Amino acid sequence: MNIIEREHIDIEKWNALVTSSPGASLFSHSAYLDSVAENWCVLVDDDYSNGMALPYTIRMGVKGIYTPKFSRYLEWLHLTEEKKYPSDLMEQLQFAFKVASFSSAFMFNENFKAVHVYQINDGLKDYNKLSNRMLKKFTNSSYVIAESNQVNQIIDFIHTNLNQKVRDLSNTDFSRFNKLVASMNDLGVLKIMGVYDESKSLLGGAFFIEQKSSLLYLKGACIQEAQNEGAMYALIDAGIKHAEKHNKIFDYGGSRIPGVRQFFMNIGGYDKKYYQYQWNNSSIPVKTAYYVKKILSK
């Protein structure tokens, strides 16, 4: 297998691997990675039948694998039903990248740093009483959920919401989010739902990404008054119903914020595991720089 930098990847073959690989997400698609990753390359075999996208940063001249914001994990792609990755995969990665801190969709080995969860809905779990009560409240309100094309306005709602809830998002992160939304729209996989009042004024909305076997909730937000009437529950419910209609799993995207995870669990979600791997085999000065950055970012 070879590591190939972005400019030398056969993008048509790579994206064919992404779209054909069982259970793969668009996190590995070139359009997604071009939007959210600082840099990326792939580890792939000669015929592009097995491989893995590797987003990476460069700090003090050292390359480090990472999971970009607005993505969830890295994944092994394969054209056969069975995952066939090299037995020495982690050794190959550690040889090519001295530093790493990334999430993986599956367990390469048992030397993972942590286990995280995201939530899905496959129709097997009912909404709880709070969710049903909030959905009824929304139904009795003057608001409605409808498909929308007001991308920029919904982005503004989401920017405001993220600024209030997530402290470590920079202007660069917001620019990457905007680029991601635009690229998914251009790819024809972006589904947009809006919250409207009686005068058809937009009060919020949500972005979803249509994948082969799932509908992924990207981000959503609305004004507080609509939220109090159950608008966020109604947006997620609309996404779930759309997924069910097309025989797809609904993917909530996941969140490490306890309140958000609980919201997803309330409205039919249950946990799926993924794994965090990390190492730092760089020189002492680089290790020190990474440590200081970690402390200052807390």
MARDRENRO-401965 format. One record per residue: residue in one letter; y, z, x of N, C-alpha, C, O in turn. Coordinates in steps of 0.2 Angstrom, whole numbers, plus 2048, in hexadecimal, padded with zeros to 3 digits. Example, Ala and Ser with C-alpha at 12.3 -4.5 7.8 and 13.67 -1.06 7.14 Angstrom:
2
A7E48278427EA82783E7F08278427EF82A847 S7F58238407FB824844800827840806828843 
//
This chain:
298
M7FA80080480080080080680080480680280A N80C7FD8028127FD8058188008028188007FC I81C8028068238058038287FF8038297FC809 I82A7FD7FE82F7F77FD8367F97FA8367FC7F5 E83B7F87FE8427FA7FC8447F67F68417F07F5 R8497F87F284B7F57EC84C7EE7ED84A7EA7E9 E8507EC7F28527E57F384C7E07F484D7DA7F3 H8477E37F68417DE7F883B7DF7F38367DB7F3 I83C7E37ED8377E37E88377DD7E483C7DA7E2 D8317DB7E28307D57DD8317D87D682C7DB7D4 I8377D87D48397DC7CE8357DA7C88337DE7C4 E8337D37C782F7D17C28287D47C28267D67BD K8257D47C881E7D77C881F7DF7C781A7E17C4 W8247E27CA8247E97C98257EB7C28227EF7BF N82A7E87BE82B7EA7B78257E87B38247EB7AE A8217E37B581B7E17B18167E77B28127E87AE L8167EA7B88117EF7B98137F57B580F7F97B2 V81A7F77B581D7FC7B181B7FB7A98188007A6 T81C7F57A781B7F47A08137F479E8127F5798 S80F7F27A38087F27A18047F87A37FE7F87A1 S8077FC7A78038027A98028077A380780979F P7FC8097A27FB80E79C7FF81479C7FE8187A1 G80281579780681C79680C81C79B81082179B A80E81679E8148177A281B81779E81B815798 S82081A7A182681A79E82B8157A182A8127A6 L83181579E8368107A183A8147A783E8117AA F83881A7A883B81D7AE83A81A7B483E81A7B9 S8348157B58338127BA83580A7BA8348077BF H8388087B583B8027B48418007B98458057BA S8417FA7BB8477F97C084E7FA7BD8527FD7C0 A84F7F97B68557F97B38578017B385D8037B3 Y8528057B185380C7B185580F7B885A8137B8 L85180D7BD8528107C385980D7C685C8117CA D85A8077C58618047C88678087C586C8097C8 S86680B7BF86B80F7BB86C8167BE8718187BF V8668197BF8678217C08658237C78678287C9 A86281F7CB8608217D286581F7D786881A7D7 E8668237DC86A8227E286781C7E686B8177E7 N86181C7E785D8177EB8568177E885481D7E5 W8538127E984C8127E784880D7EA84A8077EC C84180E7EB83D80A7EE83680A7EA83680E7E5 V8318077EC82A8087E98258087EE8258057F3 L82080C7EC81A80C7F08158087EC81380A7E6 V8138027EE80F7FD7EA80A7F97EE80B7F87F4 D8047F77EB8007F37EE8027EC7EE8067EA7EB D7FE7E87F28007E17F38017DD7EC8057D97EC D7FD7DE7E77FD7DA7E18007DE7DC8007DB7D6 Y8047E37DD8087E77D88037E97D28057E97CC S7FD7EB7D47F97EE7CF7F97F67CE7F67F87CA N7FB7F97D47FC8007D48028027D88047FE7DD G8068077D680C8097DA80F80F7D780E8117D1 M8158107DA8198167D88208147DA8228137E0 A8258157D582C8157D782E81B7DB82C8217D9 L83281B7E08348207E483C8217E483F81E7E9 P83F8247E08478257E184882A7E784482E7E8 Y84D8287EA84F82D7F085682D7F285A8297F0 T8588337F585E8347F785E8337FF859833802 I86483380286583380986A83880B870837809 R86883D80E86C84381086B84481786684581A M87184481B87184582286C84082686884282A G86B83A82386783582586083682485C832826 V85E83B81F85783C81E85683A81685A83C812 K85183681584F83480E84B83980B84683C80E G84D83A80584983F80184783D7FA84C83B7F6 I84183D7F883F83B7F18428407EC8428467ED Y84483E7E68478427E184683F7DA8448397DA T8478437D58478417CE84E8407CC8518457CB P85083A7CB85783A7C885983D7C285483E7BE K85F83F7C18618427BA86083C7B58618367B7 F85F83E7AF85D83A7A98578367AA8558327A6 S8538397AF84C8377AF84883D7AF84B8437AE R84183D7AF83D8437AE8388447B48388497B7 Y83583E7B583083F7BA82E8387BD8308337BB L82B8387C38288327C68218317C481E8367C2 E81E82B7C481882A7C18148257C58178217C8 W80D8267C58098217C880781B7C380581D7BE L8098157C580880F7C180180C7C380080B7C9 H7FE8097BE7F78067BF7F58027B97F78037B4 L7F27FC7BB7F07F77B67EA7F97B37E87F67AD T7E67FD7B67DF7FF7B37E08057AF7E58097B0 E7DB8077AB7DB80D7A77DB8137AC7DE8187AA E7D88137B17D78187B67DC8187BB7DE8137BE K7DF81E7BC7E481F7C17E181E7C87DD8227CA K7E38197CC7E08197D37E58197D87E88147DA Y7E781F7DA7EC8207DF7E88227E67E38257E5 P7EB8207EB7E88227F27E78297F27EB82E7F0 S7E182B7F57E08327F67E48367FB7E583C7FB D7E88327FF7ED8348047F48338027F8832806 L7F58327FB7FB8307F98018357FB8068337FD M80083C7FA8058407FC80684080480C841806 E80183F80880283E80F80683881080B839815 Q80583380D80982D80E81182E80C81582C810 L81283280681883380481C83880982283780B Q81883D80C81B84281081D83E81782184081B F81983981981A83681F82183181F824831823 A82182E81982782A81882E82E81683382B817 F82D83481383383781083283F81382D842811 K83784181783684781A83884D815836853816 V83C84B81083E85080B83C84D80483C847803 A83A8517FF83984F7F88398557F483885B7F5 S83C8547EE83C8597E883C8547E28418527DF F8368537DF83584E7D98308517D582C8557D6 S83184F7CE82C8507C982784A7C88298447C9 S82184C7C781C8477C68188477BF81884D7BC A8178427BC8148427B580D8447B680A8477B1 F80A8447BB8038477BC80284B7C280684B7C7 M7FD84E7C37FB8537C97F884F7CE7F284E7CE F7FC84D7D37F984A7D97F484F7DD7EE84D7DE N7F68557DE7F185A7E17F48617DE7F98617DA E7F18667E07F286D7DE7F88707E27F98767E1 N7FB86C7E680086F7EA80786E7E780C86D7EB F80886F7E180E86E7DD8128747DE80F87A7DE K8198737DD81D8797DE81E87C7D781F8837D7 A81E8797D181F87C7CB81C8777C681B8717C7 V81B87A7C08198767BA81F8767B582187B7B3 H8218707B28268707AD82386D7A781D86B7A7 V82786D7A182486A79B82986679882F867799 Y82786179482B85D79082885D789822860788 Q82B85B78482885B77D82785477A82B85077B I82285477682084E77381F84F76C81D85576A N81F84A76781C84B76081884575F81A84075F D81284775D80D84275B80B843754805840752 G80F84675080D84774980884D74880684E742 L80685174D80185674C80485D74A800861748 K80B85D74B80E86474A81386374581785F746 D81386874181986873B81F86B73E81F86F743 Y82586973B82B86C73C82B87473A827875735 N82F87873D82F87F73B83488073583787B733 K83488673283888772D83F88672E84388372A L84288873484988773684B87F73585087D733 S84687B73884787473984887173284C86D730 N84387372D84387172684987372384C86F71F R84B87972485187B72185887772385C87671F M85887672985E87272C85E86B72A863868728 L85886872985786172685986171F85D85C71D K85786671B85986671486186771486486470F K86486B71886B86C71886F86671A874864717 F86C86271E86F85B72086F85771A873853719 T86985771786885271186D85470C86F84F708 N86E85A70B87385C70687A85C70887F85D704 S87C85A70E88285971088585270F88284E70B S88B85171188E84A71088D84571688F840716 Y88984771A88784372088183F72087D84171C V88183A72387B83572387983372A87E83372F I87383172C87182F73287082773186D82572C A87282373587281C73587181973C87481B740 E86E81373C86E80F74287580D74487A80C740 S87780D74B87E80C74D87E808753879807756 N88480575488580175A88B80375E88E800762 Q88D80A75C89380D75F892810765892816766 V88F80C76A88D80F770892814774891819776 N89881177589D81577989F81B7758A0820779 Q8A081B76F8A282176B89D82676C89E82C76D I89682576B89182976C89082C77388F832774 I89282877889282A77F897830780896834783 D89D82F77C8A283477D8A083A77A8A184077D F89D83A77489A84177289584477689584A777 I89184077988C84377E88F84578488D84A787 H89484278789784478D89A84B78C89A850790 T89E84C7868A185278489B85878489C85D786 N89685678089185B77F88D85D78688C863787 L88C85878A88985A79188E85E79588B862799 N89485C79589986079989986779789A86C79B Q89886979189887078E891873790891879791 K88C87079088587379188287279887E87779A V88386D79C88086C7A288586C7A888A8687A8 R8858717AC88B8727B188A86D7B788F86D7BA D88486B7B88848677BF8848607BE88185C7C3 L88785D7B98888567B888F8547BB8948567B9 S88F84F7C089584C7C38978467BF8948437BB N89D8447C18A083D7BF89B8387C089A8337BC T8988387C68938337C888D8337C388A82E7C1 D88B8397C188583A7BC8878377B68838337B3 F88D8387B388F8357AD89082D7AD88E82A7A9 S89282B7B38928247B488B8217B488A81B7B1 R8868247B787F8227B787C8227B087981E7AE F87E8277AC87C8277A587F8217A187B81E79D N8858207A288881A79F8848147A088381079C K8838137A788080D7A987980D7A68768077A5 L8758127A686E8137A386F81079C86A80C79A V87381379887481179187580979087280678C A87980779487B8007948757FC7968747F6793 S8717FE79B86C7FA79E8667FA7998637F5798 M8658007958608007908617FC78A85D7F9787 N8687FC78986A7F77838697F07858677EC781 D86B7EE78B86A7E778D8627E578D8617E078C L85E7EA78F8577E978F8547E878884E7E6787 G8587EA7838567EA77C8517F077A84E7EF775 V8527F577D84D7FB77B85180177984E806778 L85880077885C80677685C80676F85F80176C K85B80C76C85B80D765861812764861817767 I86681176086C81575F86C81775886C813753 M86C81E75786D821750874825750875829755 G87882474A87E82774A87E82C74487B82B73F V88383174488483673F88B83473C89083373F Y88B83273589183073289383572C88E837729 D89983572B89B83972589D83471F89B82E720 E89F8367198A08327138A582C7158A4827712 S8AA82D7198AE82871B8AC8237208AF81F723 K8A58247228A28207278A582172E8A481D733 S8A882772F8AA8297368A482B73A8A082F737 L8A482974089F82B7458A08337478A583474A L89B83774689C83E74889784074E897846750 G89383B75088E83D755889838755889833751 G88483875987E83475A87983575F87A83A763 A87483176086F83276586D82B76786D826764 F86A82B76E86782577186082777185E82C774 F85C82277085582277085381C774856816774 I84D81C77884B81677C84481577983F819779 E84380E77783D80C77583880A77B83A80677F Q83380E77B82E80C78082780A77D82780A776 K82380778181D80477E819809779817806774 S81880F77B81481377681881977481581E771 S81E81A77682282077382981E77282C818775 L82D82276F83482276E83782877283682D770 L83B82677783E82C77B84582D779849829778 Y84683477784D83677685083777C84E83B781 L85683377D85A83478385F83978385E83E787 K86483977F86983E77E86C83D77786C838774 G86F84277487284276E87784876E87784D771 A87C84776988184C76888584B762886845760 C88985075F88D84F75989285475989285975D I89785375589C85875489985F75189485F74E Q89C86475289986B75089886B74989386E747 E89D86974589D86973E89686673B893869737 A89586073E88F85C73C88886073F88386073B Q88986374588386674788286C74387C86E742 N88787074088687673C88287473687E878733 E88286D73487F86B72E87886872F87586572B G87686873586F86673786F85F73A86A85C73A A87585C73C87585573F87085474486D84F745 M87085974986B85774F86485774D86085374F Y86285C74885B85C74585A855742855852742 A85F85273E85E84C73A85E84673F85A84273E L86184674586184174A85A84174D85783B74D I85784774F85084775284B84574C84684174E D84C84774684784574184783E74084283B73E A84D83B74084E83373F84A83074584682B744 G84A83374B84783075083F83075083B82C751 I83D83674D83683874C83383374782E830748 K83783274283482E73C83482773E82F82373C H83982574383881E74583281D74A82F818749 A83182274E82B82275282482174E82081D74F E82482674981E82674581D81F74181781C740 K82381C73F82281573B81F81074081C80B73D H82081174681E80B74B81880E74F81680B754 N81581374D80F81675081081875780C81775B K81581B75881781D75F81882575F81982875A I81782876581882F76682083076782382B76A F82283576582983776682A83B76C82784076C D82E83977182F83D77783684077783B83C777 Y83684777783D84A77684184A77D84684C77D G83E84778284184778884084D78D84084D793 G84085378983F85978D84585C78F84A859790 S84586379084B86679284986D795844870793 R84C86F79B84B87679E85087B79B84F88179D I85487979785887E79385488178E85287D789 P85388778E84E88B78985088978284C88877E G857889780859888779857881777856880771 V85887C77B85787577A84F87477984D871774 R84B87777D84487777D84287A77683D877773 Q84587F77484388276E84487E76884187E763 F84A87B76884C87676384787176284586F75D F84586E76883F86976783986B765836868761 M83787176683187476483187675C82D875759 N83787875A83887975383787374F835873749 I83986D75183986774E83386375083385C750 G82D86675082786275182486175881F85E759 G82886375D82686276482186776782086C764 Y81D86476B81886976F81886777781A861778 D81786B77B81886B78281286678580D866784 K81586278A81185E78F813860796819861797 K80E86179A8108637A181185D7A680F8577A5 Y81685E7AA81685A7B081885F7B68198657B5 Y81885C7BC8178607C281D85E7C781F8597C8 Q81F8647CB8248637D08218647D781E8697D8 Y82385F7DB82085F7E282785F7E682C85C7E5 Q8268637EC82C8637F08298647F78248687F8 W82D8627FC82B86380383286280783685E805 N83286580D83886481283586481983586A81C N83485E81C83185E82283685B82783585982D S83D85C82584285A82A84485F82F841864830 S84985D83384B86183984E868836850868830 I84F86D83A85287383885987283685B875830 P85D86E83986486D83686486A82F86886C82B V86086582E85F86282785D86782285F86881C K85886B82485587082085A87581E85B877818 T85E87782386487C82186987981D86B87C818 A86B87281D86F86F81986D86F81287187080D Y86686D81186386D80A863874807865875801 Y86287980B86288080986988280786A885801 V86E88180B87588380987787F80287A8827FE K8758798028778757FC8748787F68778797F0 K86D87A7F686A87D7F186D8847EF86E8857E9 I86F8887F487288E7F287988D7EF87B8917EA L87D8887F18848877EE8838847E78888857E3 S87E8817E687D87E7DF87B8827DA87B8817D4 K8798897DC87788E7D787D8907D387C8957CE 
//
